[in-house]
Every structure is written in C-alpha cells, then in structure tokens.
Amino acid sequence: MKRDIFKRSVSDIIRDCLAPVIFTLIVIAMIVAGLRETEVSSRAEGLRLLDESIRRAVLQCYAIEGSYPGGIKYIEENYGIYIDRTRYAVHYDIFASNILPDITVLELAGGRRR
C-alpha cells in the first residue's frame, strides 16, 4: 500500500494539488464580485433615498407653508434633510413659489466612500 503512494505520477500529484487551489480562487473571486455588486447597489440606494427625501420635504413644505422652498438650504435647516456634500451634488432650480422645482441629485465621482 505504501508503495502505491510513491508510484503516483507527477501529473497526478499536480492535479490533486491544483484542484483545491483553483476551487478556492474561484470562491474568492465570487465573493469579491458579490461585495462589489453590493457596494454598487448600496450607493445607488443611497442616491435614491436622498432624492426621495428631498422631494418629500419639498412637498411637505408646500403643504405646510403654501409655497415651495426658495432653496435647498431652507430644506436642510427646517426639514431635517442632511446632504453629504462630499458624496452628492444637488441641483435645485425653482421657477416660481407655486411650481414644483426641478430637483436633480447626482453622486460625485470622487466622493468619499465608506
């Protein structure tokens, strides 16, 4: 029995050693891909939530005060909206106090990542 172990060919030994290594590398690659996908999804969700929160606050302001806020700063100060300026840029363009403003929220390319 002991002699059979020593009679194995080099290709058999390499195959037996490489299979677990290749399997491990594939599993690690799948985990890394999954983490990247989670990060992309999380960033997109953060952007969507900020946009939705700003729009909700603007509509709430109109319902309570009878006019849309004059600027994004007013919403931040009076309606509890926090905008991380290192990650997001908010374009807030108001035409008139009774017309829904144009709101655009963009993620900055060089923004800080968590």
Biopython code that builds the backbone (N, CA, C, O; Angstrom):
import numpy as np
from Bio.PDB.StructureBuilder import StructureBuilder

atoms = [
    (1, "MET", "N", (0.822, -1.188, 0.000)),
    (1, "MET", "CA", (0.000, 0.000, 0.000)),
    (1, "MET", "C", (0.866, 1.251, 0.000)),
    (1, "MET", "O", (0.587, 2.205, -0.726)),
    (2, "LYS", "N", (1.913, 1.247, 0.811)),
    (2, "LYS", "CA", (2.790, 2.396, 0.868)),
    (2, "LYS", "C", (3.515, 2.611, -0.456)),
    (2, "LYS", "O", (3.832, 3.749, -0.804)),
    (3, "ARG", "N", (3.769, 1.593, -1.163)),
    (3, "ARG", "CA", (4.464, 1.713, -2.439)),
    (3, "ARG", "C", (3.589, 2.403, -3.487)),
    (3, "ARG", "O", (4.109, 3.094, -4.363)),
    (4, "ASP", "N", (2.264, 2.224, -3.407)),
    (4, "ASP", "CA", (1.358, 2.860, -4.359)),
    (4, "ASP", "C", (1.418, 4.385, -4.260)),
    (4, "ASP", "O", (1.291, 5.080, -5.267)),
    (5, "ILE", "N", (1.610, 4.895, -3.065)),
    (5, "ILE", "CA", (1.676, 6.338, -2.866)),
    (5, "ILE", "C", (2.890, 6.902, -3.600)),
    (5, "ILE", "O", (2.799, 7.956, -4.230)),
    (6, "PHE", "N", (3.990, 6.228, -3.523)),
    (6, "PHE", "CA", (5.216, 6.724, -4.138)),
    (6, "PHE", "C", (5.254, 6.477, -5.649)),
    (6, "PHE", "O", (6.087, 7.056, -6.347)),
    (7, "LYS", "N", (4.386, 5.648, -6.145)),
    (7, "LYS", "CA", (4.371, 5.359, -7.578)),
    (7, "LYS", "C", (3.445, 6.299, -8.360)),
    (7, "LYS", "O", (3.277, 6.142, -9.570)),
    (8, "ARG", "N", (2.858, 7.256, -7.678)),
    (8, "ARG", "CA", (1.962, 8.194, -8.381)),
    (8, "ARG", "C", (2.780, 9.070, -9.319)),
    (8, "ARG", "O", (3.922, 9.421, -9.021)),
    (9, "SER", "N", (2.196, 9.414, -10.435)),
    (9, "SER", "CA", (2.911, 10.242, -11.405)),
    (9, "SER", "C", (2.877, 11.706, -10.973)),
    (9, "SER", "O", (2.061, 12.109, -10.144)),
    (10, "VAL", "N", (3.762, 12.471, -11.542)),
    (10, "VAL", "CA", (3.846, 13.896, -11.233)),
    (10, "VAL", "C", (2.550, 14.612, -11.631)),
    (10, "VAL", "O", (2.084, 15.498, -10.915)),
    (11, "SER", "N", (1.979, 14.232, -12.752)),
    (11, "SER", "CA", (0.739, 14.871, -13.204)),
    (11, "SER", "C", (-0.416, 14.594, -12.239)),
    (11, "SER", "O", (-1.266, 15.460, -12.032)),
    (12, "ASP", "N", (-0.457, 13.399, -11.649)),
    (12, "ASP", "CA", (-1.483, 13.082, -10.656)),
    (12, "ASP", "C", (-1.326, 13.954, -9.413)),
    (12, "ASP", "O", (-2.307, 14.455, -8.862)),
    (13, "ILE", "N", (-0.084, 14.126, -8.983)),
    (13, "ILE", "CA", (0.173, 14.950, -7.801)),
    (13, "ILE", "C", (-0.196, 16.407, -8.071)),
    (13, "ILE", "O", (-0.818, 17.060, -7.234)),
    (14, "ILE", "N", (0.187, 16.908, -9.230)),
    (14, "ILE", "CA", (-0.140, 18.302, -9.582)),
    (14, "ILE", "C", (-1.648, 18.486, -9.673)),
    (14, "ILE", "O", (-2.184, 19.472, -9.168)),
    (15, "ARG", "N", (-2.333, 17.549, -10.309)),
    (15, "ARG", "CA", (-3.783, 17.628, -10.442)),
    (15, "ARG", "C", (-4.457, 17.621, -9.071)),
    (15, "ARG", "O", (-5.382, 18.396, -8.830)),
    (16, "ASP", "N", (-4.008, 16.770, -8.195)),
    (16, "ASP", "CA", (-4.593, 16.675, -6.859)),
    (16, "ASP", "C", (-4.339, 17.934, -6.035)),
    (16, "ASP", "O", (-5.159, 18.289, -5.188)),
    (17, "CYS", "N", (-3.232, 18.605, -6.266)),
    (17, "CYS", "CA", (-2.918, 19.833, -5.520)),
    (17, "CYS", "C", (-3.579, 21.062, -6.141)),
    (17, "CYS", "O", (-3.994, 21.971, -5.422)),
    (18, "LEU", "N", (-3.678, 21.095, -7.455)),
    (18, "LEU", "CA", (-4.223, 22.271, -8.127)),
    (18, "LEU", "C", (-5.743, 22.391, -8.002)),
    (18, "LEU", "O", (-6.275, 23.500, -7.937)),
    (19, "ALA", "N", (-6.427, 21.281, -7.968)),
    (19, "ALA", "CA", (-7.885, 21.323, -7.904)),
    (19, "ALA", "C", (-8.384, 22.124, -6.699)),
    (19, "ALA", "O", (-9.234, 22.997, -6.877)),
    (20, "PRO", "N", (-7.895, 21.867, -5.479)),
    (20, "PRO", "CA", (-8.366, 22.666, -4.337)),
    (20, "PRO", "C", (-7.960, 24.142, -4.440)),
    (20, "PRO", "O", (-8.714, 25.025, -4.029)),
    (21, "VAL", "N", (-6.776, 24.406, -4.985)),
    (21, "VAL", "CA", (-6.319, 25.787, -5.131)),
    (21, "VAL", "C", (-7.210, 26.539, -6.123)),
    (21, "VAL", "O", (-7.628, 27.666, -5.859)),
    (22, "ILE", "N", (-7.492, 25.920, -7.241)),
    (22, "ILE", "CA", (-8.351, 26.557, -8.254)),
    (22, "ILE", "C", (-9.752, 26.770, -7.690)),
    (22, "ILE", "O", (-10.345, 27.831, -7.882)),
    (23, "PHE", "N", (-10.273, 25.781, -7.006)),
    (23, "PHE", "CA", (-11.603, 25.917, -6.397)),
    (23, "PHE", "C", (-11.622, 27.081, -5.407)),
    (23, "PHE", "O", (-12.567, 27.871, -5.400)),
    (24, "THR", "N", (-10.596, 27.192, -4.581)),
    (24, "THR", "CA", (-10.522, 28.277, -3.603)),
    (24, "THR", "C", (-10.458, 29.632, -4.297)),
    (24, "THR", "O", (-11.126, 30.572, -3.868)),
    (25, "LEU", "N", (-9.666, 29.748, -5.359)),
    (25, "LEU", "CA", (-9.571, 31.011, -6.100)),
    (25, "LEU", "C", (-10.903, 31.396, -6.733)),
    (25, "LEU", "O", (-11.266, 32.572, -6.760)),
    (26, "ILE", "N", (-11.623, 30.414, -7.236)),
    (26, "ILE", "CA", (-12.944, 30.687, -7.821)),
    (26, "ILE", "C", (-13.907, 31.190, -6.750)),
    (26, "ILE", "O", (-14.648, 32.145, -6.983)),
    (27, "VAL", "N", (-13.902, 30.564, -5.595)),
    (27, "VAL", "CA", (-14.776, 31.000, -4.494)),
    (27, "VAL", "C", (-14.425, 32.422, -4.060)),
    (27, "VAL", "O", (-15.317, 33.242, -3.842)),
    (28, "ILE", "N", (-13.136, 32.716, -3.935)),
    (28, "ILE", "CA", (-12.713, 34.069, -3.546)),
    (28, "ILE", "C", (-13.144, 35.083, -4.598)),
    (28, "ILE", "O", (-13.613, 36.165, -4.246)),
    (29, "ALA", "N", (-12.998, 34.759, -5.875)),
    (29, "ALA", "CA", (-13.423, 35.663, -6.949)),
    (29, "ALA", "C", (-14.925, 35.920, -6.888)),
    (29, "ALA", "O", (-15.370, 37.045, -7.116)),
    (30, "MET", "N", (-15.702, 34.897, -6.586)),
    (30, "MET", "CA", (-17.154, 35.070, -6.476)),
    (30, "MET", "C", (-17.513, 35.963, -5.290)),
    (30, "MET", "O", (-18.430, 36.778, -5.387)),
    (31, "ILE", "N", (-16.806, 35.819, -4.183)),
    (31, "ILE", "CA", (-17.065, 36.657, -3.008)),
    (31, "ILE", "C", (-16.733, 38.114, -3.308)),
    (31, "ILE", "O", (-17.501, 39.008, -2.953)),
    (32, "VAL", "N", (-15.600, 38.361, -3.957)),
    (32, "VAL", "CA", (-15.210, 39.727, -4.307)),
    (32, "VAL", "C", (-16.225, 40.346, -5.268)),
    (32, "VAL", "O", (-16.594, 41.510, -5.111)),
    (33, "ALA", "N", (-16.672, 39.586, -6.247)),
    (33, "ALA", "CA", (-17.681, 40.093, -7.186)),
    (33, "ALA", "C", (-18.984, 40.416, -6.454)),
    (33, "ALA", "O", (-19.631, 41.420, -6.751)),
    (34, "GLY", "N", (-19.359, 39.590, -5.525)),
    (34, "GLY", "CA", (-20.576, 39.840, -4.744)),
    (34, "GLY", "C", (-20.460, 41.087, -3.887)),
    (34, "GLY", "O", (-21.419, 41.850, -3.769)),
    (35, "LEU", "N", (-19.300, 41.304, -3.290)),
    (35, "LEU", "CA", (-19.087, 42.506, -2.480)),
    (35, "LEU", "C", (-19.135, 43.765, -3.335)),
    (35, "LEU", "O", (-19.699, 44.779, -2.925)),
    (36, "ARG", "N", (-18.546, 43.698, -4.516)),
    (36, "ARG", "CA", (-18.596, 44.859, -5.420)),
    (36, "ARG", "C", (-20.031, 45.162, -5.844)),
    (36, "ARG", "O", (-20.436, 46.324, -5.888)),
    (37, "GLU", "N", (-20.781, 44.145, -6.148)),
    (37, "GLU", "CA", (-22.180, 44.336, -6.545)),
    (37, "GLU", "C", (-22.979, 44.930, -5.387)),
    (37, "GLU", "O", (-23.845, 45.778, -5.600)),
    (38, "THR", "N", (-22.695, 44.494, -4.182)),
    (38, "THR", "CA", (-23.375, 45.041, -3.005)),
    (38, "THR", "C", (-23.042, 46.512, -2.827)),
    (38, "THR", "O", (-23.920, 47.308, -2.494)),
    (39, "GLU", "N", (-21.789, 46.884, -3.044)),
    (39, "GLU", "CA", (-21.392, 48.283, -2.916)),
    (39, "GLU", "C", (-22.092, 49.156, -3.960)),
    (39, "GLU", "O", (-22.571, 50.245, -3.642)),
    (40, "VAL", "N", (-22.149, 48.687, -5.183)),
    (40, "VAL", "CA", (-22.822, 49.443, -6.248)),
    (40, "VAL", "C", (-24.299, 49.607, -5.918)),
    (40, "VAL", "O", (-24.865, 50.688, -6.080)),
    (41, "SER", "N", (-24.909, 48.539, -5.461)),
    (41, "SER", "CA", (-26.322, 48.586, -5.098)),
    (41, "SER", "C", (-26.566, 49.531, -3.929)),
    (41, "SER", "O", (-27.547, 50.275, -3.923)),
    (42, "SER", "N", (-25.687, 49.504, -2.952)),
    (42, "SER", "CA", (-25.811, 50.369, -1.783)),
    (42, "SER", "C", (-25.671, 51.843, -2.160)),
    (42, "SER", "O", (-26.407, 52.692, -1.656)),
    (43, "ARG", "N", (-24.732, 52.138, -3.041)),
    (43, "ARG", "CA", (-24.537, 53.523, -3.472)),
    (43, "ARG", "C", (-25.750, 54.027, -4.246)),
    (43, "ARG", "O", (-26.179, 55.165, -4.054)),
    (44, "ALA", "N", (-26.302, 53.195, -5.111)),
    (44, "ALA", "CA", (-27.486, 53.574, -5.875)),
    (44, "ALA", "C", (-28.676, 53.794, -4.945)),
    (44, "ALA", "O", (-29.470, 54.711, -5.154)),
    (45, "GLU", "N", (-28.798, 52.958, -3.927)),
    (45, "GLU", "CA", (-29.898, 53.098, -2.969)),
    (45, "GLU", "C", (-29.747, 54.383, -2.162)),
    (45, "GLU", "O", (-30.743, 55.053, -1.888)),
    (46, "GLY", "N", (-28.524, 54.743, -1.776)),
    (46, "GLY", "CA", (-28.286, 55.991, -1.055)),
    (46, "GLY", "C", (-28.681, 57.195, -1.886)),
    (46, "GLY", "O", (-29.282, 58.140, -1.375)),
    (47, "LEU", "N", (-28.350, 57.164, -3.152)),
    (47, "LEU", "CA", (-28.715, 58.249, -4.065)),
    (47, "LEU", "C", (-30.232, 58.350, -4.198)),
    (47, "LEU", "O", (-30.792, 59.445, -4.151)),
    (48, "ARG", "N", (-30.885, 57.221, -4.362)),
    (48, "ARG", "CA", (-32.344, 57.203, -4.499)),
    (48, "ARG", "C", (-33.032, 57.719, -3.233)),
    (48, "ARG", "O", (-33.997, 58.480, -3.309)),
    (49, "LEU", "N", (-32.530, 57.302, -2.076)),
    (49, "LEU", "CA", (-33.134, 57.733, -0.814)),
    (49, "LEU", "C", (-32.978, 59.232, -0.587)),
    (49, "LEU", "O", (-33.909, 59.882, -0.112)),
    (50, "LEU", "N", (-31.807, 59.795, -0.923)),
    (50, "LEU", "CA", (-31.614, 61.228, -0.774)),
    (50, "LEU", "C", (-32.554, 61.993, -1.697)),
    (50, "LEU", "O", (-33.177, 62.969, -1.277)),
    (51, "ASP", "N", (-32.661, 61.562, -2.939)),
    (51, "ASP", "CA", (-33.560, 62.217, -3.893)),
    (51, "ASP", "C", (-35.007, 62.161, -3.393)),
    (51, "ASP", "O", (-35.728, 63.158, -3.434)),
    (52, "GLU", "N", (-35.409, 61.010, -2.932)),
    (52, "GLU", "CA", (-36.773, 60.828, -2.426)),
    (52, "GLU", "C", (-37.023, 61.683, -1.175)),
    (52, "GLU", "O", (-38.099, 62.265, -1.031)),
    (53, "SER", "N", (-36.050, 61.761, -0.282)),
    (53, "SER", "CA", (-36.196, 62.554, 0.943)),
    (53, "SER", "C", (-36.329, 64.039, 0.636)),
    (53, "SER", "O", (-37.143, 64.736, 1.242)),
    (54, "ILE", "N", (-35.531, 64.515, -0.299)),
    (54, "ILE", "CA", (-35.605, 65.931, -0.675)),
    (54, "ILE", "C", (-36.961, 66.238, -1.288)),
    (54, "ILE", "O", (-37.589, 67.238, -0.938)),
    (55, "ARG", "N", (-37.412, 65.396, -2.193)),
    (55, "ARG", "CA", (-38.728, 65.628, -2.834)),
    (55, "ARG", "C", (-39.864, 65.597, -1.794)),
    (55, "ARG", "O", (-40.789, 66.407, -1.848)),
    (56, "ARG", "N", (-39.776, 64.666, -0.866)),
    (56, "ARG", "CA", (-40.802, 64.571, 0.168)),
    (56, "ARG", "C", (-40.803, 65.837, 1.037)),
    (56, "ARG", "O", (-41.867, 66.352, 1.378)),
    (57, "ALA", "N", (-39.622, 66.334, 1.392)),
    (57, "ALA", "CA", (-39.521, 67.543, 2.208)),
    (57, "ALA", "C", (-40.035, 68.767, 1.451)),
    (57, "ALA", "O", (-40.674, 69.638, 2.041)),
    (58, "VAL", "N", (-39.760, 68.834, 0.157)),
    (58, "VAL", "CA", (-40.243, 69.952, -0.663)),
    (58, "VAL", "C", (-41.774, 69.952, -0.708)),
    (58, "VAL", "O", (-42.406, 70.999, -0.569)),
    (59, "LEU", "N", (-42.356, 68.782, -0.903)),
    (59, "LEU", "CA", (-43.817, 68.686, -0.941)),
    (59, "LEU", "C", (-44.428, 68.974, 0.431)),
    (59, "LEU", "O", (-45.484, 69.599, 0.524)),
    (60, "GLN", "N", (-43.772, 68.523, 1.480)),
    (60, "GLN", "CA", (-44.249, 68.807, 2.831)),
    (60, "GLN", "C", (-44.210, 70.305, 3.107)),
    (60, "GLN", "O", (-45.136, 70.852, 3.706)),
    (61, "CYS", "N", (-43.154, 70.962, 2.677)),
    (61, "CYS", "CA", (-43.040, 72.412, 2.840)),
    (61, "CYS", "C", (-44.180, 73.119, 2.108)),
    (61, "CYS", "O", (-44.776, 74.056, 2.640)),
    (62, "TYR", "N", (-44.478, 72.678, 0.906)),
    (62, "TYR", "CA", (-45.565, 73.290, 0.138)),
    (62, "TYR", "C", (-46.906, 73.076, 0.837)),
    (62, "TYR", "O", (-47.736, 73.983, 0.879)),
    (63, "ALA", "N", (-47.117, 71.894, 1.380)),
    (63, "ALA", "CA", (-48.368, 71.592, 2.068)),
    (63, "ALA", "C", (-48.522, 72.424, 3.342)),
    (63, "ALA", "O", (-49.621, 72.877, 3.660)),
    (64, "ILE", "N", (-47.429, 72.623, 4.063)),
    (64, "ILE", "CA", (-47.493, 73.344, 5.338)),
    (64, "ILE", "C", (-47.474, 74.852, 5.139)),
    (64, "ILE", "O", (-48.265, 75.575, 5.745)),
    (65, "GLU", "N", (-46.565, 75.325, 4.285)),
    (65, "GLU", "CA", (-46.338, 76.765, 4.162)),
    (65, "GLU", "C", (-47.026, 77.411, 2.963)),
    (65, "GLU", "O", (-47.114, 78.637, 2.895)),
    (66, "GLY", "N", (-47.510, 76.617, 2.026)),
    (66, "GLY", "CA", (-48.220, 77.172, 0.885)),
    (66, "GLY", "C", (-47.329, 77.575, -0.282)),
    (66, "GLY", "O", (-47.823, 78.081, -1.289)),
    (67, "SER", "N", (-46.034, 77.360, -0.161)),
    (67, "SER", "CA", (-45.129, 77.653, -1.271)),
    (67, "SER", "C", (-43.932, 76.710, -1.169)),
    (67, "SER", "O", (-43.604, 76.195, -0.100)),
    (68, "TYR", "N", (-43.299, 76.508, -2.313)),
    (68, "TYR", "CA", (-42.120, 75.653, -2.329)),
    (68, "TYR", "C", (-40.939, 76.424, -1.749)),
    (68, "TYR", "O", (-40.885, 77.647, -1.876)),
    (69, "PRO", "N", (-40.004, 75.743, -1.123)),
    (69, "PRO", "CA", (-38.860, 76.433, -0.528)),
    (69, "PRO", "C", (-38.016, 77.139, -1.588)),
    (69, "PRO", "O", (-37.904, 76.676, -2.723)),
    (70, "GLY", "N", (-37.432, 78.257, -1.199)),
    (70, "GLY", "CA", (-36.636, 79.049, -2.132)),
    (70, "GLY", "C", (-35.289, 78.437, -2.458)),
    (70, "GLY", "O", (-34.682, 78.785, -3.471)),
    (71, "GLY", "N", (-34.817, 77.545, -1.630)),
    (71, "GLY", "CA", (-33.521, 76.924, -1.895)),
    (71, "GLY", "C", (-33.345, 75.661, -1.083)),
    (71, "GLY", "O", (-34.103, 75.384, -0.153)),
    (72, "ILE", "N", (-32.351, 74.917, -1.445)),
    (72, "ILE", "CA", (-32.091, 73.639, -0.775)),
    (72, "ILE", "C", (-31.650, 73.858, 0.673)),
    (72, "ILE", "O", (-31.899, 73.014, 1.534)),
    (73, "LYS", "N", (-30.996, 74.987, 0.941)),
    (73, "LYS", "CA", (-30.531, 75.300, 2.298)),
    (73, "LYS", "C", (-31.717, 75.392, 3.263)),
    (73, "LYS", "O", (-31.624, 74.954, 4.409)),
    (74, "TYR", "N", (-32.817, 75.956, 2.799)),
    (74, "TYR", "CA", (-34.018, 76.090, 3.621)),
    (74, "TYR", "C", (-34.543, 74.713, 4.038)),
    (74, "TYR", "O", (-34.968, 74.518, 5.177)),
    (75, "ILE", "N", (-34.508, 73.773, 3.109)),
    (75, "ILE", "CA", (-34.973, 72.416, 3.406)),
    (75, "ILE", "C", (-34.060, 71.762, 4.442)),
    (75, "ILE", "O", (-34.530, 71.089, 5.360)),
    (76, "GLU", "N", (-32.770, 71.963, 4.288)),
    (76, "GLU", "CA", (-31.823, 71.385, 5.243)),
    (76, "GLU", "C", (-32.029, 71.961, 6.643)),
    (76, "GLU", "O", (-31.994, 71.227, 7.630)),
    (77, "GLU", "N", (-32.240, 73.256, 6.727)),
    (77, "GLU", "CA", (-32.366, 73.910, 8.031)),
    (77, "GLU", "C", (-33.704, 73.639, 8.717)),
    (77, "GLU", "O", (-33.758, 73.526, 9.941)),
    (78, "ASN", "N", (-34.772, 73.534, 7.948)),
    (78, "ASN", "CA", (-36.106, 73.457, 8.538)),
    (78, "ASN", "C", (-36.801, 72.103, 8.449)),
    (78, "ASN", "O", (-37.797, 71.875, 9.136)),
    (79, "TYR", "N", (-36.295, 71.209, 7.619)),
    (79, "TYR", "CA", (-36.990, 69.929, 7.436)),
    (79, "TYR", "C", (-36.107, 68.711, 7.701)),
    (79, "TYR", "O", (-36.464, 67.590, 7.339)),
    (80, "GLY", "N", (-34.967, 68.931, 8.325)),
    (80, "GLY", "CA", (-34.136, 67.826, 8.790)),
    (80, "GLY", "C", (-33.464, 67.005, 7.710)),
    (80, "GLY", "O", (-33.127, 65.844, 7.943)),
    (81, "ILE", "N", (-33.261, 67.572, 6.548)),
    (81, "ILE", "CA", (-32.574, 66.858, 5.479)),
    (81, "ILE", "C", (-31.079, 67.106, 5.611)),
    (81, "ILE", "O", (-30.645, 68.248, 5.756)),
    (82, "TYR", "N", (-30.286, 66.028, 5.562)),
    (82, "TYR", "CA", (-28.829, 66.151, 5.592)),
    (82, "TYR", "C", (-28.289, 65.703, 4.240)),
    (82, "TYR", "O", (-28.614, 64.617, 3.759)),
    (83, "ILE", "N", (-27.466, 66.546, 3.639)),
    (83, "ILE", "CA", (-26.851, 66.222, 2.352)),
    (83, "ILE", "C", (-25.346, 66.128, 2.563)),
    (83, "ILE", "O", (-24.707, 67.103, 2.960)),
    (84, "ASP", "N", (-24.794, 64.979, 2.304)),
    (84, "ASP", "CA", (-23.349, 64.784, 2.402)),
    (84, "ASP", "C", (-22.727, 65.368, 1.135)),
    (84, "ASP", "O", (-22.711, 64.730, 0.082)),
    (85, "ARG", "N", (-22.223, 66.573, 1.254)),
    (85, "ARG", "CA", (-21.698, 67.311, 0.090)),
    (85, "ARG", "C", (-20.413, 66.688, -0.463)),
    (85, "ARG", "O", (-19.992, 67.025, -1.570)),
    (86, "THR", "N", (-19.795, 65.791, 0.289)),
    (86, "THR", "CA", (-18.617, 65.115, -0.242)),
    (86, "THR", "C", (-18.994, 63.967, -1.169)),
    (86, "THR", "O", (-18.162, 63.482, -1.935)),
    (87, "ARG", "N", (-20.248, 63.534, -1.097)),
    (87, "ARG", "CA", (-20.708, 62.413, -1.929)),
    (87, "ARG", "C", (-21.742, 62.794, -2.971)),
    (87, "ARG", "O", (-21.835, 62.153, -4.018)),
    (88, "TYR", "N", (-22.533, 63.851, -2.689)),
    (88, "TYR", "CA", (-23.648, 64.181, -3.572)),
    (88, "TYR", "C", (-23.650, 65.655, -3.937)),
    (88, "TYR", "O", (-23.240, 66.513, -3.155)),
    (89, "ALA", "N", (-24.123, 65.926, -5.151)),
    (89, "ALA", "CA", (-24.380, 67.289, -5.591)),
    (89, "ALA", "C", (-25.875, 67.388, -5.853)),
    (89, "ALA", "O", (-26.463, 66.520, -6.498)),
    (90, "VAL", "N", (-26.482, 68.454, -5.347)),
    (90, "VAL", "CA", (-27.919, 68.636, -5.511)),
    (90, "VAL", "C", (-28.154, 69.913, -6.309)),
    (90, "VAL", "O", (-27.702, 70.994, -5.931)),
    (91, "HIS", "N", (-28.866, 69.766, -7.414)),
    (91, "HIS", "CA", (-29.260, 70.914, -8.229)),
    (91, "HIS", "C", (-30.727, 71.184, -7.912)),
    (91, "HIS", "O", (-31.586, 70.324, -8.106)),
    (92, "TYR", "N", (-30.996, 72.378, -7.427)),
    (92, "TYR", "CA", (-32.355, 72.761, -7.028)),
    (92, "TYR", "C", (-32.680, 74.049, -7.771)),
    (92, "TYR", "O", (-32.117, 75.100, -7.465)),
    (93, "ASP", "N", (-33.582, 73.979, -8.743)),
    (93, "ASP", "CA", (-33.916, 75.130, -9.572)),
    (93, "ASP", "C", (-35.399, 75.423, -9.436)),
    (93, "ASP", "O", (-36.246, 74.634, -9.855)),
    (94, "ILE", "N", (-35.699, 76.577, -8.840)),
    (94, "ILE", "CA", (-37.091, 76.958, -8.632)),
    (94, "ILE", "C", (-37.445, 78.085, -9.594)),
    (94, "ILE", "O", (-36.704, 79.058, -9.735)),
    (95, "PHE", "N", (-38.593, 77.934, -10.252)),
    (95, "PHE", "CA", (-39.065, 78.938, -11.204)),
    (95, "PHE", "C", (-40.010, 79.911, -10.519)),
    (95, "PHE", "O", (-39.893, 81.127, -10.672)),
    (96, "ALA", "N", (-40.942, 79.359, -9.765)),
    (96, "ALA", "CA", (-41.911, 80.179, -9.031)),
    (96, "ALA", "C", (-42.283, 79.428, -7.759)),
    (96, "ALA", "O", (-42.103, 78.213, -7.671)),
    (97, "SER", "N", (-42.802, 80.155, -6.775)),
    (97, "SER", "CA", (-43.080, 79.542, -5.480)),
    (97, "SER", "C", (-44.248, 78.556, -5.519)),
    (97, "SER", "O", (-44.437, 77.777, -4.584)),
    (98, "ASN", "N", (-45.036, 78.591, -6.607)),
    (98, "ASN", "CA", (-46.171, 77.674, -6.706)),
    (98, "ASN", "C", (-45.970, 76.582, -7.760)),
    (98, "ASN", "O", (-46.901, 75.838, -8.066)),
    (99, "ILE", "N", (-44.765, 76.485, -8.312)),
    (99, "ILE", "CA", (-44.443, 75.460, -9.311)),
    (99, "ILE", "C", (-43.347, 74.558, -8.740)),
    (99, "ILE", "O", (-42.336, 75.033, -8.222)),
    (100, "LEU", "N", (-43.569, 73.262, -8.847)),
    (100, "LEU", "CA", (-42.613, 72.290, -8.314)),
    (100, "LEU", "C", (-41.226, 72.538, -8.893)),
    (100, "LEU", "O", (-41.061, 72.571, -10.112)),
    (101, "PRO", "N", (-40.229, 72.712, -8.032)),
    (101, "PRO", "CA", (-38.868, 72.964, -8.529)),
    (101, "PRO", "C", (-38.262, 71.745, -9.220)),
    (101, "PRO", "O", (-38.672, 70.606, -8.999)),
    (102, "ASP", "N", (-37.284, 72.024, -10.051)),
    (102, "ASP", "CA", (-36.530, 70.955, -10.705)),
    (102, "ASP", "C", (-35.444, 70.511, -9.733)),
    (102, "ASP", "O", (-34.592, 71.311, -9.345)),
    (103, "ILE", "N", (-35.471, 69.243, -9.340)),
    (103, "ILE", "CA", (-34.530, 68.710, -8.356)),
    (103, "ILE", "C", (-33.737, 67.583, -9.012)),
    (103, "ILE", "O", (-34.315, 66.630, -9.535)),
    (104, "THR", "N", (-32.414, 67.700, -8.980)),
    (104, "THR", "CA", (-31.543, 66.665, -9.515)),
    (104, "THR", "C", (-30.481, 66.345, -8.467)),
    (104, "THR", "O", (-29.795, 67.241, -7.976)),
    (105, "VAL", "N", (-30.350, 65.073, -8.132)),
    (105, "VAL", "CA", (-29.340, 64.637, -7.163)),
    (105, "VAL", "C", (-28.355, 63.740, -7.917)),
    (105, "VAL", "O", (-28.747, 62.763, -8.555)),
    (106, "LEU", "N", (-27.071, 64.090, -7.831)),
    (106, "LEU", "CA", (-26.021, 63.339, -8.524)),
    (106, "LEU", "C", (-24.966, 62.897, -7.520)),
    (106, "LEU", "O", (-24.681, 63.593, -6.545)),
    (107, "GLU", "N", (-24.401, 61.741, -7.776)),
    (107, "GLU", "CA", (-23.292, 61.272, -6.940)),
    (107, "GLU", "C", (-22.000, 61.816, -7.530)),
    (107, "GLU", "O", (-21.777, 61.735, -8.737)),
    (108, "LEU", "N", (-21.163, 62.363, -6.682)),
    (108, "LEU", "CA", (-19.877, 62.889, -7.130)),
    (108, "LEU", "C", (-18.921, 61.747, -7.422)),
    (108, "LEU", "O", (-18.896, 60.755, -6.693)),
    (109, "ALA", "N", (-18.141, 61.876, -8.470)),
    (109, "ALA", "CA", (-17.231, 60.804, -8.885)),
    (109, "ALA", "C", (-16.127, 60.585, -7.855)),
    (109, "ALA", "O", (-15.775, 59.439, -7.573)),
    (110, "GLY", "N", (-15.584, 61.635, -7.299)),
    (110, "GLY", "CA", (-14.500, 61.492, -6.334)),
    (110, "GLY", "C", (-14.989, 61.486, -4.912)),
    (110, "GLY", "O", (-14.222, 61.771, -3.992)),
    (111, "GLY", "N", (-16.269, 61.164, -4.709)),
    (111, "GLY", "CA", (-16.857, 61.214, -3.378)),
    (111, "GLY", "C", (-16.247, 60.217, -2.420)),
    (111, "GLY", "O", (-15.715, 59.184, -2.827)),
    (112, "ARG", "N", (-16.330, 60.536, -1.155)),
    (112, "ARG", "CA", (-15.814, 59.672, -0.088)),
    (112, "ARG", "C", (-16.641, 58.404, -0.029)),
    (112, "ARG", "O", (-17.867, 58.442, -0.131)),
    (113, "ARG", "N", (-15.959, 57.282, 0.136)),
    (113, "ARG", "CA", (-16.651, 56.003, 0.256)),
    (113, "ARG", "C", (-16.501, 55.478, 1.648)),
    (113, "ARG", "O", (-15.472, 55.683, 2.292)),
    (114, "ARG", "N", (-17.517, 54.801, 2.121)),
    (114, "ARG", "CA", (-17.489, 54.214, 3.463)),
    (114, "ARG", "C", (-16.912, 52.848, 3.440)),
    (114, "ARG", "O", (-16.812, 52.202, 4.483)),
]
sb = StructureBuilder()
sb.init_structure("model")
sb.init_model(0)
sb.init_chain("A")
sb.init_seg("    ")
for serial, (resi, resn, name, xyz) in enumerate(atoms, 1):
    if name == "N":
        sb.init_residue(resn, " ", resi, " ")
    sb.init_atom(name, np.array(xyz, "f"), 0.0, 1.0, " ", f" {name:<3s}", serial, name[0])
structure = sb.get_structure()
